[in-house]
């Protein structure tokens, strides 16, 4: 509707605060649920995050190695 595929609302305030202090920001988000899917439980969101965590950790390890 607004032209975005995903919105990471929890990152916005942290990024604004960091940039206000001249800190560079690199953001990575893990999408754990779709707001258009009504009835998604906390357990389902936690399961998605737990399943994706090793893959995300591997990605971040590689990014840090290359920086």
N, CA, C and O atoms as a Maestro MAE file, in Angstrom:
{
 s_m_m2io_version
 :::
 2.0.0
}

f_m_ct {
 s_m_title
 :::
 protein
 m_atom[268] {
  # First column is atom index #
  i_m_mmod_type
  r_m_x_coord
  r_m_y_coord
  r_m_z_coord
  i_m_residue_number
  s_m_chain_name
  s_m_pdb_residue_name
  s_m_pdb_atom_name
  i_m_atomic_number
  :::
  1 25 0.818 -1.188 0.000 1 A "UNK " " N  " 7
  2 3 0.000 0.000 0.000 1 A "UNK " " CA " 6
  3 2 0.873 1.268 0.000 1 A "UNK " " C  " 6
  4 15 0.556 2.242 -0.682 1 A "UNK " " O  " 8
  5 25 1.989 1.246 0.781 2 A "UNK " " N  " 7
  6 3 2.866 2.423 0.830 2 A "UNK " " CA " 6
  7 2 4.162 2.213 0.060 2 A "UNK " " C  " 6
  8 15 5.043 3.073 0.069 2 A "UNK " " O  " 8
  9 25 4.278 1.065 -0.609 3 A "UNK " " N  " 7
  10 3 5.442 0.821 -1.437 3 A "UNK " " CA " 6
  11 2 6.597 0.121 -0.741 3 A "UNK " " C  " 6
  12 15 7.701 0.069 -1.284 3 A "UNK " " O  " 8
  13 25 6.368 -0.411 0.431 4 A "UNK " " N  " 7
  14 3 7.430 -1.114 1.157 4 A "UNK " " CA " 6
  15 2 7.109 -2.598 1.234 4 A "UNK " " C  " 6
  16 15 5.947 -2.993 1.334 4 A "UNK " " O  " 8
  17 25 8.151 -3.409 1.187 5 A "UNK " " N  " 7
  18 3 7.964 -4.847 1.341 5 A "UNK " " CA " 6
  19 2 7.978 -5.260 2.807 5 A "UNK " " C  " 6
  20 15 7.330 -6.233 3.191 5 A "UNK " " O  " 8
  21 25 8.714 -4.520 3.617 6 A "UNK " " N  " 7
  22 3 8.812 -4.830 5.041 6 A "UNK " " CA " 6
  23 2 9.143 -3.563 5.813 6 A "UNK " " C  " 6
  24 15 9.747 -2.633 5.278 6 A "UNK " " O  " 8
  25 25 8.741 -3.539 7.074 7 A "UNK " " N  " 7
  26 3 9.032 -2.408 7.937 7 A "UNK " " CA " 6
  27 2 9.596 -2.939 9.244 7 A "UNK " " C  " 6
  28 15 8.981 -3.782 9.897 7 A "UNK " " O  " 8
  29 25 10.767 -2.443 9.625 8 A "UNK " " N  " 7
  30 3 11.388 -2.838 10.882 8 A "UNK " " CA " 6
  31 2 11.232 -1.729 11.895 8 A "UNK " " C  " 6
  32 15 12.152 -0.936 12.096 8 A "UNK " " O  " 8
  33 25 10.105 -1.663 12.523 9 A "UNK " " N  " 7
  34 3 9.801 -0.548 13.410 9 A "UNK " " CA " 6
  35 2 10.724 -0.489 14.626 9 A "UNK " " C  " 6
  36 15 11.015 0.603 15.113 9 A "UNK " " O  " 8
  37 25 11.183 -1.612 15.121 10 A "UNK " " N  " 7
  38 3 12.003 -1.583 16.329 10 A "UNK " " CA " 6
  39 2 13.388 -1.021 16.069 10 A "UNK " " C  " 6
  40 15 14.104 -0.706 17.020 10 A "UNK " " O  " 8
  41 25 13.784 -0.886 14.826 11 A "UNK " " N  " 7
  42 3 15.120 -0.396 14.487 11 A "UNK " " CA " 6
  43 2 15.146 1.116 14.281 11 A "UNK " " C  " 6
  44 15 16.212 1.729 14.341 11 A "UNK " " O  " 8
  45 25 14.024 1.703 14.047 12 A "UNK " " N  " 7
  46 3 13.969 3.118 13.677 12 A "UNK " " CA " 6
  47 2 14.541 4.026 14.760 12 A "UNK " " C  " 6
  48 15 15.433 4.827 14.477 12 A "UNK " " O  " 8
  49 25 14.052 3.921 15.984 13 A "UNK " " N  " 7
  50 3 14.509 4.819 17.049 13 A "UNK " " CA " 6
  51 2 15.981 4.606 17.374 13 A "UNK " " C  " 6
  52 15 16.704 5.566 17.640 13 A "UNK " " O  " 8
  53 25 16.430 3.350 17.354 14 A "UNK " " N  " 7
  54 3 17.841 3.077 17.621 14 A "UNK " " CA " 6
  55 2 18.731 3.686 16.544 14 A "UNK " " C  " 6
  56 15 19.801 4.213 16.847 14 A "UNK " " O  " 8
  57 25 18.297 3.617 15.299 15 A "UNK " " N  " 7
  58 3 19.069 4.186 14.197 15 A "UNK " " CA " 6
  59 2 19.106 5.710 14.292 15 A "UNK " " C  " 6
  60 15 20.156 6.320 14.090 15 A "UNK " " O  " 8
  61 25 17.985 6.315 14.593 16 A "UNK " " N  " 7
  62 3 17.943 7.772 14.744 16 A "UNK " " CA " 6
  63 2 18.888 8.216 15.864 16 A "UNK " " C  " 6
  64 15 19.634 9.181 15.701 16 A "UNK " " O  " 8
  65 25 18.856 7.516 16.995 17 A "UNK " " N  " 7
  66 3 19.728 7.878 18.127 17 A "UNK " " CA " 6
  67 2 21.197 7.703 17.759 17 A "UNK " " C  " 6
  68 15 22.021 8.556 18.089 17 A "UNK " " O  " 8
  69 25 21.531 6.623 17.091 18 A "UNK " " N  " 7
  70 3 22.926 6.376 16.696 18 A "UNK " " CA " 6
  71 2 23.411 7.435 15.706 18 A "UNK " " C  " 6
  72 15 24.508 7.969 15.862 18 A "UNK " " O  " 8
  73 25 22.616 7.737 14.706 19 A "UNK " " N  " 7
  74 3 23.020 8.723 13.702 19 A "UNK " " CA " 6
  75 2 23.153 10.113 14.318 19 A "UNK " " C  " 6
  76 15 24.001 10.898 13.893 19 A "UNK " " O  " 8
  77 25 22.328 10.424 15.311 20 A "UNK " " N  " 7
  78 3 22.426 11.710 15.987 20 A "UNK " " CA " 6
  79 2 23.764 11.851 16.698 20 A "UNK " " C  " 6
  80 15 24.222 12.959 16.978 20 A "UNK " " O  " 8
  81 25 24.381 10.713 16.985 21 A "UNK " " N  " 7
  82 3 25.690 10.705 17.632 21 A "UNK " " CA " 6
  83 2 26.813 10.366 16.658 21 A "UNK " " C  " 6
  84 15 27.921 10.012 17.060 21 A "UNK " " O  " 8
  85 25 26.501 10.481 15.366 22 A "UNK " " N  " 7
  86 3 27.473 10.222 14.297 22 A "UNK " " CA " 6
  87 2 27.981 8.782 14.261 22 A "UNK " " C  " 6
  88 15 29.107 8.537 13.828 22 A "UNK " " O  " 8
  89 25 27.178 7.842 14.702 23 A "UNK " " N  " 7
  90 3 27.542 6.428 14.665 23 A "UNK " " CA " 6
  91 2 26.984 5.834 13.373 23 A "UNK " " C  " 6
  92 15 25.804 6.004 13.065 23 A "UNK " " O  " 8
  93 25 27.833 5.139 12.621 24 A "UNK " " N  " 7
  94 3 27.364 4.472 11.407 24 A "UNK " " CA " 6
  95 2 26.464 3.301 11.795 24 A "UNK " " C  " 6
  96 15 26.667 2.662 12.828 24 A "UNK " " O  " 8
  97 25 25.479 3.034 10.961 25 A "UNK " " N  " 7
  98 3 24.498 1.997 11.260 25 A "UNK " " CA " 6
  99 2 24.401 1.030 10.088 25 A "UNK " " C  " 6
  100 15 24.322 1.435 8.928 25 A "UNK " " O  " 8
  101 25 24.409 -0.236 10.415 26 A "UNK " " N  " 7
  102 3 24.135 -1.289 9.441 26 A "UNK " " CA " 6
  103 2 23.019 -2.126 10.044 26 A "UNK " " C  " 6
  104 15 23.208 -2.757 11.083 26 A "UNK " " O  " 8
  105 25 21.879 -2.136 9.411 27 A "UNK " " N  " 7
  106 3 20.722 -2.826 9.980 27 A "UNK " " CA " 6
  107 2 20.405 -4.119 9.267 27 A "UNK " " C  " 6
  108 15 20.461 -4.202 8.040 27 A "UNK " " O  " 8
  109 25 20.075 -5.117 10.045 28 A "UNK " " N  " 7
  110 3 19.625 -6.404 9.525 28 A "UNK " " CA " 6
  111 2 18.381 -6.784 10.316 28 A "UNK " " C  " 6
  112 15 18.376 -6.713 11.545 28 A "UNK " " O  " 8
  113 25 17.351 -7.178 9.625 29 A "UNK " " N  " 7
  114 3 16.120 -7.582 10.301 29 A "UNK " " CA " 6
  115 2 15.739 -8.999 9.901 29 A "UNK " " C  " 6
  116 15 16.003 -9.447 8.785 29 A "UNK " " O  " 8
  117 25 15.127 -9.671 10.817 30 A "UNK " " N  " 7
  118 3 14.597 -11.004 10.568 30 A "UNK " " CA " 6
  119 2 13.081 -10.911 10.657 30 A "UNK " " C  " 6
  120 15 12.535 -10.628 11.723 30 A "UNK " " O  " 8
  121 25 12.417 -11.143 9.564 31 A "UNK " " N  " 7
  122 3 10.954 -11.058 9.549 31 A "UNK " " CA " 6
  123 2 10.401 -12.375 10.068 31 A "UNK " " C  " 6
  124 15 10.637 -13.436 9.490 31 A "UNK " " O  " 8
  125 25 9.661 -12.289 11.170 32 A "UNK " " N  " 7
  126 3 9.159 -13.506 11.809 32 A "UNK " " CA " 6
  127 2 7.665 -13.704 11.635 32 A "UNK " " C  " 6
  128 15 7.149 -14.785 11.917 32 A "UNK " " O  " 8
  129 25 6.970 -12.685 11.179 33 A "UNK " " N  " 7
  130 3 5.540 -12.857 10.941 33 A "UNK " " CA " 6
  131 2 5.052 -11.821 9.935 33 A "UNK " " C  " 6
  132 15 5.697 -10.800 9.699 33 A "UNK " " O  " 8
  133 25 3.921 -12.109 9.365 34 A "UNK " " N  " 7
  134 3 3.293 -11.215 8.393 34 A "UNK " " CA " 6
  135 2 2.060 -10.629 9.054 34 A "UNK " " C  " 6
  136 15 1.185 -11.358 9.522 34 A "UNK " " O  " 8
  137 25 1.998 -9.321 9.087 35 A "UNK " " N  " 7
  138 3 0.893 -8.675 9.778 35 A "UNK " " CA " 6
  139 2 -0.453 -9.041 9.140 35 A "UNK " " C  " 6
  140 15 -1.491 -8.989 9.798 35 A "UNK " " O  " 8
  141 25 -0.426 -9.405 7.876 36 A "UNK " " N  " 7
  142 3 -1.671 -9.768 7.184 36 A "UNK " " CA " 6
  143 2 -2.135 -11.182 7.539 36 A "UNK " " C  " 6
  144 15 -3.193 -11.615 7.084 36 A "UNK " " O  " 8
  145 25 -1.352 -11.906 8.349 37 A "UNK " " N  " 7
  146 3 -1.728 -13.264 8.757 37 A "UNK " " CA " 6
  147 2 -2.318 -13.210 10.163 37 A "UNK " " C  " 6
  148 15 -1.592 -13.360 11.146 37 A "UNK " " O  " 8
  149 25 -3.616 -12.998 10.265 38 A "UNK " " N  " 7
  150 3 -4.229 -12.886 11.585 38 A "UNK " " CA " 6
  151 2 -4.122 -14.183 12.382 38 A "UNK " " C  " 6
  152 15 -4.132 -15.279 11.820 38 A "UNK " " O  " 8
  153 25 -4.020 -14.037 13.676 39 A "UNK " " N  " 7
  154 3 -3.988 -15.220 14.533 39 A "UNK " " CA " 6
  155 2 -2.617 -15.829 14.721 39 A "UNK " " C  " 6
  156 15 -2.508 -16.921 15.278 39 A "UNK " " O  " 8
  157 25 -1.567 -15.161 14.276 40 A "UNK " " N  " 7
  158 3 -0.222 -15.679 14.483 40 A "UNK " " CA " 6
  159 2 0.082 -15.600 15.975 40 A "UNK " " C  " 6
  160 15 -0.070 -14.547 16.595 40 A "UNK " " O  " 8
  161 25 0.511 -16.723 16.543 41 A "UNK " " N  " 7
  162 3 0.772 -16.761 17.981 41 A "UNK " " CA " 6
  163 2 2.217 -16.379 18.293 41 A "UNK " " C  " 6
  164 15 3.086 -16.392 17.421 41 A "UNK " " O  " 8
  165 25 2.445 -16.043 19.542 42 A "UNK " " N  " 7
  166 3 3.799 -15.727 19.992 42 A "UNK " " CA " 6
  167 2 4.710 -16.944 19.795 42 A "UNK " " C  " 6
  168 15 5.875 -16.797 19.424 42 A "UNK " " O  " 8
  169 25 4.183 -18.128 20.043 43 A "UNK " " N  " 7
  170 3 4.970 -19.356 19.869 43 A "UNK " " CA " 6
  171 2 5.403 -19.546 18.418 43 A "UNK " " C  " 6
  172 15 6.527 -19.975 18.160 43 A "UNK " " O  " 8
  173 25 4.526 -19.233 17.474 44 A "UNK " " N  " 7
  174 3 4.877 -19.349 16.059 44 A "UNK " " CA " 6
  175 2 5.984 -18.368 15.682 44 A "UNK " " C  " 6
  176 15 6.903 -18.720 14.944 44 A "UNK " " O  " 8
  177 25 5.897 -17.154 16.181 45 A "UNK " " N  " 7
  178 3 6.919 -16.145 15.909 45 A "UNK " " CA " 6
  179 2 8.253 -16.598 16.507 45 A "UNK " " C  " 6
  180 15 9.294 -16.495 15.858 45 A "UNK " " O  " 8
  181 25 8.221 -17.097 17.735 46 A "UNK " " N  " 7
  182 3 9.433 -17.585 18.404 46 A "UNK " " CA " 6
  183 2 10.031 -18.768 17.649 46 A "UNK " " C  " 6
  184 15 11.251 -18.851 17.515 46 A "UNK " " O  " 8
  185 25 9.210 -19.673 17.160 47 A "UNK " " N  " 7
  186 3 9.707 -20.824 16.383 47 A "UNK " " CA " 6
  187 2 10.428 -20.381 15.114 47 A "UNK " " C  " 6
  188 15 11.483 -20.918 14.776 47 A "UNK " " O  " 8
  189 25 9.861 -19.404 14.414 48 A "UNK " " N  " 7
  190 3 10.495 -18.892 13.200 48 A "UNK " " CA " 6
  191 2 11.857 -18.285 13.535 48 A "UNK " " C  " 6
  192 15 12.844 -18.539 12.845 48 A "UNK " " O  " 8
  193 25 11.903 -17.488 14.593 49 A "UNK " " N  " 7
  194 3 13.159 -16.858 14.993 49 A "UNK " " CA " 6
  195 2 14.196 -17.896 15.399 49 A "UNK " " C  " 6
  196 15 15.365 -17.776 15.034 49 A "UNK " " O  " 8
  197 25 13.787 -18.902 16.141 50 A "UNK " " N  " 7
  198 3 14.703 -19.955 16.592 50 A "UNK " " CA " 6
  199 2 15.244 -20.750 15.408 50 A "UNK " " C  " 6
  200 15 16.424 -21.097 15.377 50 A "UNK " " O  " 8
  201 25 14.402 -21.032 14.455 51 A "UNK " " N  " 7
  202 3 14.821 -21.780 13.262 51 A "UNK " " CA " 6
  203 2 15.799 -20.965 12.419 51 A "UNK " " C  " 6
  204 15 16.764 -21.509 11.882 51 A "UNK " " O  " 8
  205 25 15.551 -19.670 12.304 52 A "UNK " " N  " 7
  206 3 16.385 -18.817 11.456 52 A "UNK " " CA " 6
  207 2 17.670 -18.350 12.129 52 A "UNK " " C  " 6
  208 15 18.599 -17.924 11.443 52 A "UNK " " O  " 8
  209 25 17.744 -18.420 13.441 53 A "UNK " " N  " 7
  210 3 18.879 -17.867 14.186 53 A "UNK " " CA " 6
  211 2 20.241 -18.375 13.721 53 A "UNK " " C  " 6
  212 15 21.138 -17.553 13.532 53 A "UNK " " O  " 8
  213 25 20.451 -19.670 13.526 54 A "UNK " " N  " 7
  214 3 21.773 -20.125 13.092 54 A "UNK " " CA " 6
  215 2 22.182 -19.562 11.725 54 A "UNK " " C  " 6
  216 15 23.342 -19.209 11.514 54 A "UNK " " O  " 8
  217 25 21.242 -19.486 10.824 55 A "UNK " " N  " 7
  218 3 21.533 -18.956 9.492 55 A "UNK " " CA " 6
  219 2 21.864 -17.461 9.560 55 A "UNK " " C  " 6
  220 15 22.786 -16.995 8.892 55 A "UNK " " O  " 8
  221 25 21.116 -16.725 10.360 56 A "UNK " " N  " 7
  222 3 21.374 -15.299 10.536 56 A "UNK " " CA " 6
  223 2 22.729 -15.079 11.211 56 A "UNK " " C  " 6
  224 15 23.475 -14.181 10.820 56 A "UNK " " O  " 8
  225 25 23.046 -15.881 12.207 57 A "UNK " " N  " 7
  226 3 24.335 -15.768 12.895 57 A "UNK " " CA " 6
  227 2 25.482 -16.027 11.928 57 A "UNK " " C  " 6
  228 15 26.503 -15.341 11.978 57 A "UNK " " O  " 8
  229 25 25.321 -17.006 11.056 58 A "UNK " " N  " 7
  230 3 26.345 -17.321 10.062 58 A "UNK " " CA " 6
  231 2 26.552 -16.141 9.105 58 A "UNK " " C  " 6
  232 15 27.685 -15.786 8.778 58 A "UNK " " O  " 8
  233 25 25.461 -15.552 8.670 59 A "UNK " " N  " 7
  234 3 25.530 -14.386 7.790 59 A "UNK " " CA " 6
  235 2 26.269 -13.239 8.468 59 A "UNK " " C  " 6
  236 15 27.154 -12.626 7.871 59 A "UNK " " O  " 8
  237 25 25.907 -12.951 9.710 60 A "UNK " " N  " 7
  238 3 26.543 -11.854 10.435 60 A "UNK " " CA " 6
  239 2 28.021 -12.140 10.692 60 A "UNK " " C  " 6
  240 15 28.848 -11.233 10.597 60 A "UNK " " O  " 8
  241 25 28.367 -13.388 11.015 61 A "UNK " " N  " 7
  242 3 29.784 -13.757 11.192 61 A "UNK " " CA " 6
  243 2 30.577 -13.461 9.917 61 A "UNK " " C  " 6
  244 15 31.680 -12.918 9.975 61 A "UNK " " O  " 8
  245 25 30.013 -13.817 8.781 62 A "UNK " " N  " 7
  246 3 30.697 -13.598 7.502 62 A "UNK " " CA " 6
  247 2 30.833 -12.107 7.206 62 A "UNK " " C  " 6
  248 15 31.875 -11.665 6.722 62 A "UNK " " O  " 8
  249 25 29.800 -11.339 7.491 63 A "UNK " " N  " 7
  250 3 29.857 -9.894 7.259 63 A "UNK " " CA " 6
  251 2 30.933 -9.244 8.127 63 A "UNK " " C  " 6
  252 15 31.663 -8.369 7.662 63 A "UNK " " O  " 8
  253 25 31.030 -9.668 9.379 64 A "UNK " " N  " 7
  254 3 32.043 -9.110 10.281 64 A "UNK " " CA " 6
  255 2 33.443 -9.477 9.792 64 A "UNK " " C  " 6
  256 15 34.349 -8.645 9.821 64 A "UNK " " O  " 8
  257 25 33.621 -10.708 9.346 65 A "UNK " " N  " 7
  258 3 34.933 -11.139 8.825 65 A "UNK " " CA " 6
  259 2 35.374 -10.300 7.646 65 A "UNK " " C  " 6
  260 15 36.561 -10.014 7.486 65 A "UNK " " O  " 8
  261 25 34.415 -9.904 6.817 66 A "UNK " " N  " 7
  262 3 34.736 -9.163 5.595 66 A "UNK " " CA " 6
  263 2 34.889 -7.670 5.822 66 A "UNK " " C  " 6
  264 15 35.340 -6.955 4.927 66 A "UNK " " O  " 8
  265 25 34.526 -7.190 6.989 67 A "UNK " " N  " 7
  266 3 34.595 -5.735 7.206 67 A "UNK " " CA " 6
  267 2 35.946 -5.304 7.746 67 A "UNK " " C  " 6
  268 15 36.166 -4.116 7.981 67 A "UNK " " O  " 8
  :::
 }
 m_bond[267] {
  # First column is bond index #
  i_m_from
  i_m_to
  i_m_order
  :::
  1 1 2 1
  2 2 3 1
  3 3 4 2
  4 3 5 1
  5 5 6 1
  6 6 7 1
  7 7 8 2
  8 7 9 1
  9 9 10 1
  10 10 11 1
  11 11 12 2
  12 11 13 1
  13 13 14 1
  14 14 15 1
  15 15 16 2
  16 15 17 1
  17 17 18 1
  18 18 19 1
  19 19 20 2
  20 19 21 1
  21 21 22 1
  22 22 23 1
  23 23 24 2
  24 23 25 1
  25 25 26 1
  26 26 27 1
  27 27 28 2
  28 27 29 1
  29 29 30 1
  30 30 31 1
  31 31 32 2
  32 31 33 1
  33 33 34 1
  34 34 35 1
  35 35 36 2
  36 35 37 1
  37 37 38 1
  38 38 39 1
  39 39 40 2
  40 39 41 1
  41 41 42 1
  42 42 43 1
  43 43 44 2
  44 43 45 1
  45 45 46 1
  46 46 47 1
  47 47 48 2
  48 47 49 1
  49 49 50 1
  50 50 51 1
  51 51 52 2
  52 51 53 1
  53 53 54 1
  54 54 55 1
  55 55 56 2
  56 55 57 1
  57 57 58 1
  58 58 59 1
  59 59 60 2
  60 59 61 1
  61 61 62 1
  62 62 63 1
  63 63 64 2
  64 63 65 1
  65 65 66 1
  66 66 67 1
  67 67 68 2
  68 67 69 1
  69 69 70 1
  70 70 71 1
  71 71 72 2
  72 71 73 1
  73 73 74 1
  74 74 75 1
  75 75 76 2
  76 75 77 1
  77 77 78 1
  78 78 79 1
  79 79 80 2
  80 79 81 1
  81 81 82 1
  82 82 83 1
  83 83 84 2
  84 83 85 1
  85 85 86 1
  86 86 87 1
  87 87 88 2
  88 87 89 1
  89 89 90 1
  90 90 91 1
  91 91 92 2
  92 91 93 1
  93 93 94 1
  94 94 95 1
  95 95 96 2
  96 95 97 1
  97 97 98 1
  98 98 99 1
  99 99 100 2
  100 99 101 1
  101 101 102 1
  102 102 103 1
  103 103 104 2
  104 103 105 1
  105 105 106 1
  106 106 107 1
  107 107 108 2
  108 107 109 1
  109 109 110 1
  110 110 111 1
  111 111 112 2
  112 111 113 1
  113 113 114 1
  114 114 115 1
  115 115 116 2
  116 115 117 1
  117 117 118 1
  118 118 119 1
  119 119 120 2
  120 119 121 1
  121 121 122 1
  122 122 123 1
  123 123 124 2
  124 123 125 1
  125 125 126 1
  126 126 127 1
  127 127 128 2
  128 127 129 1
  129 129 130 1
  130 130 131 1
  131 131 132 2
  132 131 133 1
  133 133 134 1
  134 134 135 1
  135 135 136 2
  136 135 137 1
  137 137 138 1
  138 138 139 1
  139 139 140 2
  140 139 141 1
  141 141 142 1
  142 142 143 1
  143 143 144 2
  144 143 145 1
  145 145 146 1
  146 146 147 1
  147 147 148 2
  148 147 149 1
  149 149 150 1
  150 150 151 1
  151 151 152 2
  152 151 153 1
  153 153 154 1
  154 154 155 1
  155 155 156 2
  156 155 157 1
  157 157 158 1
  158 158 159 1
  159 159 160 2
  160 159 161 1
  161 161 162 1
  162 162 163 1
  163 163 164 2
  164 163 165 1
  165 165 166 1
  166 166 167 1
  167 167 168 2
  168 167 169 1
  169 169 170 1
  170 170 171 1
  171 171 172 2
  172 171 173 1
  173 173 174 1
  174 174 175 1
  175 175 176 2
  176 175 177 1
  177 177 178 1
  178 178 179 1
  179 179 180 2
  180 179 181 1
  181 181 182 1
  182 182 183 1
  183 183 184 2
  184 183 185 1
  185 185 186 1
  186 186 187 1
  187 187 188 2
  188 187 189 1
  189 189 190 1
  190 190 191 1
  191 191 192 2
  192 191 193 1
  193 193 194 1
  194 194 195 1
  195 195 196 2
  196 195 197 1
  197 197 198 1
  198 198 199 1
  199 199 200 2
  200 199 201 1
  201 201 202 1
  202 202 203 1
  203 203 204 2
  204 203 205 1
  205 205 206 1
  206 206 207 1
  207 207 208 2
  208 207 209 1
  209 209 210 1
  210 210 211 1
  211 211 212 2
  212 211 213 1
  213 213 214 1
  214 214 215 1
  215 215 216 2
  216 215 217 1
  217 217 218 1
  218 218 219 1
  219 219 220 2
  220 219 221 1
  221 221 222 1
  222 222 223 1
  223 223 224 2
  224 223 225 1
  225 225 226 1
  226 226 227 1
  227 227 228 2
  228 227 229 1
  229 229 230 1
  230 230 231 1
  231 231 232 2
  232 231 233 1
  233 233 234 1
  234 234 235 1
  235 235 236 2
  236 235 237 1
  237 237 238 1
  238 238 239 1
  239 239 240 2
  240 239 241 1
  241 241 242 1
  242 242 243 1
  243 243 244 2
  244 243 245 1
  245 245 246 1
  246 246 247 1
  247 247 248 2
  248 247 249 1
  249 249 250 1
  250 250 251 1
  251 251 252 2
  252 251 253 1
  253 253 254 1
  254 254 255 1
  255 255 256 2
  256 255 257 1
  257 257 258 1
  258 258 259 1
  259 259 260 2
  260 259 261 1
  261 261 262 1
  262 262 263 1
  263 263 264 2
  264 263 265 1
  265 265 266 1
  266 266 267 1
  267 267 268 2
  :::
 }
}
